[in-house]
Amino acid sequence: MTEASPLPPGMMIAAPRSGAGKTTVTLGVLAALRRRGFSVQPFKCGPDYIDPAFHAVASGRPSFNIDSWAMSWPLAAELLLGSSRGADIAICESLMGLYDGVSKQGAWGNGASADLAAATGWPVILVLDIAGQSQTAAAAARGFQGFRSGVTIAGIILNRAGSARHVRFVTEALEAAGLPVIGALPRDSAIVLPERHLGLVQAEETVEIEKRIEALADFVEAHVDIPRLLSLAQPGSIARGDMVKIRPPGQRIALARDAAFSFIYPHLLARWRAAGAEIIPFSPLADEVPDAAADIVWLPGGYPELHGGALAAASCFRSAVNDFARSRPVHGECGGYMALGAGLVDAEGRRHEMLGLLGLETSFQVRRLNLGYRRGELIESCSLGAAGDVLTGHEFHYASVLAASDAPLFELKDSDGRVLPGGGSRRGFVSGSFFHLIGA
């Protein structure tokens, strides 16, 4: 390890639980600071793949996931330092509750957002949903201060506040406990972003996204003391490891990119490019074909279940990928894995013919939540690595597998080390799984 390297002033916006309003606050703060002329670098803790795209719209800078369970510390440190260059301030949004993670340690933590707060020294702004309570909110928030060494709760933003009297009761109790209140957001359904089964509707699909972000900035500026918030930011410092190289799956990567295939972690694309790979996007929904000179076709996660009919009708795309797979690798993650199968049943029970490159049938009509960190050991060498390589990632989907007839791609384990069924599929040059790759 090298000596400590400085980070710009920053803070983490966290909450006691999911749904407390931290994304609303984060997006409003990012946009409010940007309109004031600050260069703001956003981050997202953990494996959430939707919020970073909204961060990028609000801040004007790419947002990167930092994950203490699935990502090595050298990679995390490199992302923090490299992406923060030139930024005036860093804003990191936590995942779930501040201290929520899995039961066993991963790369350098258990996946809790508090791991990153402790590692960087950035203070935490805690968003409290105070609907249905008053002074009790102070008792709950007081438990966050001092719960873990190295984590400092620097300020509180109240959310879903009622009357001025309600805000006064909560504020007096919090400040008596040594927790300054720097804002109080009233209940306002007009500023809610649209959602679907995996969370927010993707940023690129959200109608009038810039207008919605500006409305969030107006809302936060009207109810949060932005100068006081800025005064709470503190410079960070981290130890940097050796330069991390993530081997790209090919020199020229044909990447499916549209509303059906909308997700791949930004740090993977950045690391692939840093290793010299060229990424050539194409749209299956527009019936585009992958670049004929590509070394691999990569179908990332997304929402093929919402576009089954259009994918089934994309004859040029289907024919070209089938031809490609006769001689070169094709890999699918989650939604991309579903598209590689023989058929997909949508929420209404309609079956749509997919690429047919794997003996996989999936159903979104029969829903079953699959969620959690994963370690996957490759059973045979392929575009992802050599046999025996262990990859880390995350799984989050509702689709059910009705049939899977191919050899598995991984020996798959959860965060407790238990062997799981459903280690993906491989057939010839084709591979896929519900596993979203984060690190190796």
Buried (B, 14 or more C-beta within 10 A) or exposed (E): EEEEBEBBBBBBBBBBEEEBBBBBBBBBBBBBBBEBEBBBBBBBBBBBBBBBBBBBBBBEBBBBBBBBBBBBBBBBBBBBBEBBEEBBBBBBBBBBBBBBBBEEBBBBBBBBBBBBBBBBBBBBBBBBBBBEBBBEBBEEBBEBBEEBEEBBBBBBBBBBBBEEEBBEBBBBBBEEBEBBBBBBBBEEEEBEBEEEEBBBBBBEBBEEBEEBBBBBBBBBBEBBBBEEBBEBBBBBEBEBBEEBEBBBBBBBBBBBBBBBBBBBBBBBBBBBEBEEBBBBBBBBBEBBBBBEEBBBBBBBBBBBBBBBEBBBEBEEBBEBBBEBBEEBBBBBBBBBBBBBBBBBBBBEEEBBBBBBBBEBBBBBBBEEEBEBBBBBBBBEEBBBBEEEBBBBBBBBBBBBBBEBEBEBBBBBBBBEEEEBEBBBBBBEBBBBBBBBBBBB
